[in-house]
Structure formats: structure tokens, C-alpha cells
């Protein structure tokens, strides 16, 4: 399998030594939200199977390989994107831990046994399709950003079927959609247990939220201190820690 095509680039996966990711700028590049979600997700020694929904170029599986020995399956609808993700896995010699599957998320109950997954991560499309929605001309960016192929109810339904009892779902989403998101998750027995708001700068409203939900969990939510992305024009110290830059 060819490692890189002429219209692709190979980048370091932020400050993590030895990890590379193949990207194609005309499609999209992995974003801050994926990085924050991978950092927010908690793996335990009992975690055996992780599924990343809408994996894109597989940044989340690559990040998670640094914190767990569990098997990780990245699900990607678009064949060309899935192909790049597969080659990134091979580039990092992680094919024994990470598998990329080109499939529609809604079809996953056909591929996984009910109640077989320990942990699900998902960085879903953030925006609904409305009459005034600014749909990108690129089909790759449209599917990544807008709910044209998958929406929150379908994600919650699939998570409910795949997760073991007490299995965990980790998501990142727009802060403005938090109430809608929690209602949908609770309707599918996914109890929100942890939240962390992401703010562009101190004094500015949150624009994203990181969320952990447990299938069949008890009510009660822990809200973490806010995560501040920028200090002035530079990234905050915590963001730099997450990026793995400046470590001694």
C-alpha cells in the first residue's frame, strides 16, 4: 500500500515523538476539538475495545494508542478518507492495535455484538442542515461539519446498542447545543457524568463542551474547571501540555 499520494502531507501528531498523521488539506485537517476529546477520554486497565465514530484521518485513535493497549476501531463513512486513515495507522506501525472500517455509523449494529464495546469516542458534525446553513462546496468538509450523513439521535442510538452496561461515551460538541445533546443522550439511557466547557479566552463564552456519558449510569454531573484555549495570541499552558509541547 502506497504511504502518501502527491496531494497529501505527512505531519507530526503535534508534539508526540514518533507519531505521524497523513492529511489532505483540500479535504480537511484534524482539529483542536479532536485533540481535546482524545485528552479528555479516560481509559482504564479494563478497557478492551474502543470505537471512534467518524474517525476522519484517525487522529483520535492515534492519540488514544498512547494511553491504552485496548483495541481501537475507527469508523469512517468516506472511502477516500478511510484509506488515508488506514495508511496513517500503517505509517505508525499500529495495525495490530488500530483498525479502520469504512462504514455508515448507522450500520454498526450489524458489525458489532450488542453490548460489546467498552468506550466510544465521537467528534460529530457540529451543525444542523437548515435553509440558511452555509454548506461547504467540498463534500468531505460538508459531511465532517454538517449533519447530512449522521445526527445526534442516530449517534446516541448506536452508542446505546454497542456499549456495555456502564460503558462510556466521550463527545465534543458546540456548547450552544449542550441542552439538546443531554436530552438525546438521556433518552437513550446515556447519563451525562462529566462536563468541561472550552473557552477561546478568559472572559469569553464557551464555544465547545467536552462530555462523558455512561450507559445506565446514575444521575449526577461533575463539572470540571473551564479549559481556556488562548492566553492573548498564544495557546494557554494547559493547551500546550495537551499538545505535548514544552514538556521536560
N, C-alpha and C positions, 0 to 999 in steps of 0.2 A: 504494500500500500504506500503510495507516494505521501511523503510527510507534509509538504507545503506546495500549494499552487501559486502561480505568478501573482495573482491578485490578493494574496493573503500575507499576513505578517506574523512573526513569532515574537511574542513579548514575554518578559519576565512576569511571573504572577506576583506583582507588587514586590515587596522586599523579601520574599521567601526564597532562600537559596535553593537552586536546583529545580524549581518548578517553572515550567513554561506553559504558555497557552497560545494556540493558533487562533487568530482572529481575521475577520474580513471586514474592513471599515465600511464598505458600501452596504453591508448588511446591518451590523451594529457592533458595538464593543461591550464587554461586560461592564457593569455599572457599580457605583458605590453601594446601591441597595443590596446587590448580591453579596458583596464583601461583608457588609454589616450583618446580613442574615446568617452567613456561614459562621461569623464570630459569635452571634447570639445563640445559635443552636447548641444544645448540650447533649453530648454523647456520654453514655456510661459504659462500664465493662459488660453490662448485659445487652447492649445494643448489638444486634446481629445483622439486621437488614435495614438499609436506609433507601428511600426512594425520593429523588429530586424531580418534582413536576415542572415541566417547561425548562429544561436544563440549559438551553441555548448552547454556547460553546463549552459548557461544563465547568464554569468557574467554581460553583458551589461543591460539586463532587471533588474537585481537585483540592480545594481548601479543606474539606472535611477529611480527606485522606491524611492530613497532618495531625488530626486529633482522635482518630479511631482506626481500628483494624476491621471494622464491620464491612460487609459487602455493600456497595453503593450502586444503585441503578439510576441513571439519568434518563428521563423520558423527554423526547423532543419530537414534535409533530413534523417539522420541516426537514425533508430528507437531506438537502444540501447542508443545513446547519448541523444535523446529527452526524453527517460524515466528517465535518470539521472537528466536532467534539470527540469522535472516535479516534481521530488522528492525534488529538491533544493527549488523550489517555495513553496511546502508544508511545508518543514522544517522551512522556514521563515514566514509562515502563510500569504503568499502574493497571495493566489489563487484567491482572489476577484479582484486583480489588474493585475496579470500576467497570461497569458495563453500560453502554449507551444503547437505548432501544428507541427506534423511530416508530412512534405510535401516537394515536389520539388519546389524551388523558381519559376521555370518557369511556374508552375501550379497555382500560387497565384491569377491571374485574375479570376479564377473560384470560389474563396473563398471570395474575397472582391469586393465590388462595385467599379466601376470606380470612381476615384477622391474622395475617402472616407478617405484617410489616411493623417494625419497632418505632420507626421515626420517619416522618415525611417533612421535607423542606419544599417551600414554594415561593417563588418571586413571580407573582402572576401579572397579567396585564393590568395596569392601574386604571384605565379609563373606559367608561361605557361608550357604546356607539350611539350617538344622538344625532339629531338633524344638524346641529351646529358643531359637531365634533370635527376637529382638524385631523383628518385621516392622512397618513403619510402615503406618498406615491409608491414607496417601496413595500411590497407585500411582506417582506421579512420584518421590517420595523412595525408595520401595521399589526401583525399577529403578536409581536412582542409587547406592544403598548396598549392595544385596544381589545376589548372583549368580543372579538369576531369569531374565535375558534373555541374559547372556553370562558366561563364566567364563574363567579363565586359559588353559586349553588351547586354547580357540577363539581367543582373542586372539593367542596365540603362533602358531597355525596360519595365521591370516590375515596376520600380520606376515611370516612366512616366505615366503608366496606373493607378497605385494605388494612387499617390499623388494628393491632391487638388491643384488647381492653387495657386501658392505661397507657396506650401508645401515644406518642406526641406528634403534634403538627406545629411546625415553625413557619411563620409567614412574615413578609414585609409588605406594607401597603401604604396608600395615601392616608394620612391622619384624618382627613375630612370624611373618609368612608368607614371609620372605625365602628360607629354605631351599627351601620348596615352589616358590616362584616361579623361583628359579635352576635347579632341576631341570627344570621345564617348559620354560623358555627353551632350555636346553642340548639338550633332546630335539628341539628344532626348529631346531638349528644357530645359535641366537642366543647368542653368547658374551658373558657379562657382563664389561664392561671398566672401568666406573667405578661407585662406590657413595658415597653420602653419607647418613649417619644424621642424622635430625632429632630433637632432644631438646626437650621442653617447657621445661626449665630445666637449668642446670648441676647435675649430681649425680643427675638423674632418668634412668631408662632411655629409650632411643629409642622413639618410638611410630610413626615413619614412616621410610621409606628412599627415597631417590632413586636411580635406576638407569639406566645406559646399557648397552645390549647391541648388538653388531654382528653382522650376519648373515655367517657364515663367518669370524668374527674368530678370532685366535689366543688361546690361554689366557693369563691374566694379568690381575689386577684391581688397579686403583688405588683405594684408599680415601681419600677426602678428609677433612679435619678435620670434626668434628661441627658441625652447624648448630644453634645454640641459639635458640629462638623467643622466650623471655621472659627479661628481667632484672628480677627482682622481679615487680611487677604490670604493667610496661610491656614493649612489644616491644623486642627487642635492637637494637643499632645495625645489625647486618647485615640483620635483617628490615626495618628502616626503609629501608635502602638498596635492598633488593629492591622495597619498596613505592614507592620513588622519592620518599619524604618527606624533607625536611630537606636536600635537595641544594642546593649553591650554584652 
